[in-house]
């Protein structure tokens, strides 16, 4: 099968969150399985774009809302990611330093979608599947069905994957002029709650809809930022497929970000070295268990609870636990985390910003990773942590619930809690300290979790089955 992935992100070209990791890995595993997978994404002004060789595969003008835009389709020459990568350059729209903006994302991603379909519709053949990811590509299923300009793609099957249902791409009716001419009788397929809602349109128009875990699909029927009824009505074409992780990128035995490599047999000795180096860098006590938080500092990740919960946990454990935070996000959350530093010197620190290399080193150094998410469609960090012998402390929600079993359950290996509250985080921290002090069992768990298979192999097969059914 020929599968075209359309996405706003793809690691390592441009990544903000888990979307980038998924789109950077799934096509590679599909190609290994014998399919022909490609990725089409906007051409941003990123380091990857400047450091690699590109050829212009196609260029043309498109009309968007009365404005003529020129686009180029740039192909990465060496196939270095394991699949064909195409980046669409629209001068003034896509070529920005940041993936997302606050002011004109509607125009940017509509321009990208229209240009992508304009190009694909001119191919001499038709692909089997257009696989659209999140709201940035969510109008593609509608456009190939009802915009006369793309009639040639009418029979191409579409899959829409929801990585985060909180963000749906809403925009007002004044911007409907940006869409190519479409059948006016179908305008209702664009509308939800008196606005144009790309995500709701994709759920209705795509041939299949997936989310990135089974639990998250169920949760969307209960809480989907206004789309609960839609998911309940169309549940028969909705599937939950748990993400995998790229075992080539996330492998502590070969990770290029790590100076010291390890596997299940020497994990305890080598993680101790990594931990000592990280603690030295951030002024922490290497004898304490090290609990890290890695991710966006946003309320949906429970990050607004971190400063208070960590302060209380360090008080209740009498300074016997280290906390280290890596992330960026809301200014008030960043300020609270920075304000905690002088109060907990020697057992707490924070790094504000995004640093991929440091993230890898923290997975290798940490004893535990904390994920108190209010919502977590899949979550990849807990799977990275398992791969690196780091025990997850998670709230039971979405993919966290599907991938982590509490120590109190049969064959449990993690620490789980039910509520995103300061109290639940503190209690979980105390449980982590007890586990850490039970050295034999702690070392047994650490080796055990490294052997878990959370790779893309099985997930790829699940996608393949749905593609074939279409």
N, C-alpha and C positions, 0 to 999 in steps of 0.2 A: 504493500500500500504506500501511496505518497501522502504524507501528512504535513500540512503547513501549520506551524504554530505562529500565532500572531499575538504579540505581547509588548507591553511598555518596558519590560525589564528582561534581562538575560545575563546571568553571571558568566564570565567576568566583564562583559561589555559595559553593563550598567546595572547596578543592584541597589535597591533601597531596603528590601525585606525578603521574605521567603519566596515571593513570586519569582524573583530573579534566580534564586537557587533552583527552583523547580524547572523553569524554562531552560536553564543552563545544563540540566542533567537528563531530563526525560527524553529529549530527542536523541541524545547520544546512545541511550540504552535501546531506543527503538531502532536506530540504525544497526546496532549490534545484533538485534533480533531479526534483521533481514529486511526491514522496511526502509523507505526513503523519506527521512524526516528533515524538514528545513525550519529555520526560524526567521521570521520577518519582524523587524522592530524599527523604531525611529533611530535616526543617526544623531546621537547627542555629541556634545563637545567633551568627550571623555578621553582619558589616557589611552584606553584600548584603541580607540579610533585613530589616535595619532601614532601609536607604536606598531601598527600592523599595516599590511599592504592590501589595497583595495582596487577593484576594477569596476568601472561603470557598466552595469549590465543592461540598463534601460534608462531613458529619460524622456519626459513629456510634460506638457502643461495640463492642469486640471482647473475646473471652475468651481469655486466654493463661495456661495453667497454673492455672486457677481464679481468676485475677485479672481483674477487668473494667477495661479500658483504654479511654479515650475518645480518638478521633483526629479531626483535622481535615485536610482536603485543601485547601491554599492554592495558588491559581493566581496567577502573576505577571501583572499586568494588561496590560502594554504589549507583550509579545512582543519585548522588547528584545534577546534572545539569538538571534533568528531561528527560534525554535521555541517551542512551548508548554511551559512549565516548571511542574511541580506539586511542591510540597514537603509532606510528610506530617508533621504535628506531633502527637507523643504526649507529653503533658506529663510531665516527669520522666525520659523516655527519650531523645528525640531532641534536645530543646532544650538542648544543651550548647555550651560555647565551642569544644570540640575535636571533630573528626570522629571520632576513635577514642579509646577509653579502655582501661585495662588490666584492669578488673574485670568489666564487665557488657556487653561488646560482643555476646555471644551473645543476651542478652535484647533489647538495643537493635535489632539488625538482624533478629532474628526478628519482633519487634513490627512493624517497618517492613514486612517482607515480607507478613505476615499482613494488615495494614491495607491495603496496596496491592492485594492480591488481593481482599480483601473489597470494596473500592471498585470495581475494574475489573469484577468479576463481576456488579455491579448495573447496568452500562451497558446501554442498550437494544440495542446492537450489540456485536460482538466485534472486537477488533483482529486484524490479520493475524499480527503477530509480537510476542512478548515477548522482548526482547533483554536478557539478564541479564549483568551485569559483575562478575566476581570473586566470592569466596566470600560476600560480604555479601548477595548476592541468589541464591545458588546453590541454595537449597531450593525456589525457585519452580517449576522443572520437575517436581520430585517432587510438590509440593502440588497442582498443577492436574491431575495425572494420578490421584492416589490419595487425596486428601482430599475426601470427599463434599461438603464445604461449598463447594468450588469446581468442582463437576461441570460447570457451565455453560461453563467455559473449557477443557474437556477437549480439544477439537479445535484450539485455538489453538496454533500452532507456536512452539517456543522455540529460541533460540540462546543459547549460553553462551560468553562470551569471557573467556579467561584472560589477565590483564595481568601477574600475578605468581604462579607456581605454588608458590612457597615458602610462602605463607600460604594455608591451606586451611580455616580456620574450625573446627577440631576442637572438640568438646565432649563431656562425659561423658553416660552414659545416664540419669543422674538428671534431666537437663533435657529428656528426650523429651516430658515432660508439657506442655511449652510448645507443641508442634505441635498443630494441629487433628486430630481423629480421622481416622485413615487405615486403609487395608486392611492388616491385620496381616501378611498373607502377603508384603507388599512391604517389610517392615522391613529386609531384607538390602540394599536399595538405599540405605539411609542409612548402613550400617556399612562401615568399612574399618579393619582392624587394631584391632579391639575398641573403637573409638570411633565416634561419629557424625562423619562427615566430609562437610560440605556440598559441597566441590569434587568429591569422588569421586561423590557422588550426582548432581550436575549433569552430569558427563561421561557418566554412564550414562543419565540420564533426558532430557536435552535432545535435540532433533531434530538439531541440528548444534552442533559445538564448534569454536571458533576460538582461535588465539593471535595475538599482535600482530606476528609475523614468521614466515617459513617456517623459518628456522634454529632458532627457539625451539621450534617444534612438534617438530622432529627431536630437539632436546636433551631435551625432556620424556620421550621414549621411552628415554633413557639415564639421566637424572637428574631425578626429579620429586618428591623428598622422600617417596618411598615409593609413588608412583602409576605408576611406570614400566611395569609389566605392564599396567595398565589402559589407558594410552595406546596401547601396542603392540597390544592386543586390539581396540580400537575405532578404529583409525587411519582406517578407511574413512569415518567421519563427522567426521573432524578436518581442519581447514584452517588454513594459516598465511596471514594477510593483514597485510601491513605497514601500520602506522599512517601517516597523513599528518600534516601540520601545517596549521594555519589561516593561510593566506597573508594574511588581513585583519588578524589580530592580530599576526602575526610578519612585519612588512614594514618594513625600515629606512628606507623612503622616506616612511612615514606614521606610524610608531610614536610614540604619544603620550608614551611615557616618554623619548624622545630629544629633546634640544634641537636637534641638527643631523642632518638627514636626508640620505640618500645612496642611490645605486643603483650599477649596474655601472660607470658612466662616471666617477663621482667618488669611488669607494670608498676609494682610497688616501689622498686628501687629507683626507676627512672622518673616516675611522677614525683617522687620526693626531691629529686634534683630540680625539676621544673618548678616545683612549689617553692623551694628555697630561693631560686633566682627571682621569681615574681615577688615573693615577700620582701626580698632585699630591695627590689626596685620601688615598691610601694610602701616600705616602712612597716611591714606587718610581722607578726610573730610566727615563724615557721613551725612551731610546735603545736599551734592551734589548728583545728580543722578550718579549711578555707572554703567559704561559701561565696559563690559568684552569681551575679546577675548580668546577663549579656542581652542587650536588645534596645528597642525604642523606649524612651522614657515617656510613655503615654498611659493614660488611665486604663485603656483596654488591656494593657499588659500588667496592670496592678502596680505600676511604678510610683503612683502617688502615695502608696502605702509604705514604700521602702524605707524612707528616712525614719518615720516613727516606729515601724516594726523592727528595724535593725537596731535602733537606739534602745528599745525596750528589751530586745533579745540579748544584746550585749550586757545590759544591766542585770537581767535575770540569770545569765550564765557566768556572771562575775568576770567578764573579760576573757572567757575561755574559748571564744569563737572569733574568727576573722571574717569580715565581709569586704568584698571588693565589687564595685559596680562599673560596668563599661556600657556607655550608651549616650544618646542625646535625644532631645525632644522638647517637651514643654519647659518654658523658662522657669516657672515656679517650682517644678519638680527638680530641675537642675539646681536651683538656688537652695532648696531644702537639703539636697544631698551634699552640696558644698558646705553648707552651714554645719553639718554634722561632723565634718573632719576635725576641727580643733577640739571637739568634745570627746572624741573617741580615738585619739592619736595612738598609733601602734597596733590597733586592731580593726581599723576601718579606713578605706580610701575609695576614691571615685575618679574615673577617667571620663571626662565629658568629650564625646566625639565618636566617630566611626573609624575603627582601625581593624582591618581584616586579619592582619598578622597577629596583633595582640589577642584577638578573639581566639585564634587557634592555640596560642600559648596558654591562655586561661583555661581552655578545655583540658589541656595537658596537665596543668598545675593544680586545678581545683579538686577538692574532695567531693563537693556537692555543687549543683546548680539550682538556683531558686527561680521558679516560674509561677508567680501568683496571679496568673492572667484572669481577667474577668471574662474574656472571650479569646479562644485560641483555635481557629479553624482546623489547623493540623498541628503546627509547632514542629520545627525542625531542630531547635536547640537541644531538646531533650534527647533526640536521636544522635546528634553529634556528641553529646555528653556521654551517652552509653558507649559509643564507639571508642571514646577516649578514657573509659574507666572512671567516669565521674557520675556519681549517683544523683538522680533527679529528685528535687523536692517540688511538687506540682499541685496546683489546684485541679480538681476533677472537672474538666470542661473540654469539649471538642476533642481534638486529637490527643491531648494530654491524657484524657480518660482512656483512649484507645491504645495507648502505647506504654503506659506506666502502671504497674500493679503494686499496691501497697505491701509493705513488709508483713502486715497482718493477714494478707490473703495467701492462699496456696501458691507456692512458688513466687511470692512477691519479692521485689528487689528495690523498690523506691519508697518514698515518703509522700503520701497523698493527703490532701485536706479538701474540705467541701466548700468553704466560704472564703471569699476574697476579703479577709479582715485582718487587722493587726494581730488579734488574738490567735487566729489559726496559724499565721506565719510564725509567731513566737513559739507556740507549742511544737510546731514542726521543726523549728531550730533546736529545741531541747531534745527532740527525738533524734535528730541528726548527731548531736553531741554524744548521746548514749550509744548510738551505733558506732561512731568513730572510736569510742573508747573500748568497744568490744573488738579488739584488733583482729582476732582470727576470723570472725564472721565478716567483718568489714573487708578484709583482704579477699575472702572467698567471693563475696558479692562483686567486688571490683573486677576480678578476673572473669566471673560468670557473665557479666553484662557486656563485656567486650566481644563476646562470641555471638551476640544476637545478630540476626540477619535482618536489618532494616534497609537493605539496598533497594534499588529501583527495579530489580529483576521481577519480583512478584507484582509490583504496581504496574509495570509496563504490560504484563500479561492481562491484567484487569482492564486497562484501557483498550488493549487489542481486542478483547472480547466484545466490548461495546462498539468499537469501530466496525467490527465484522457484522454485528447485528444490524447496523445501519445500512 
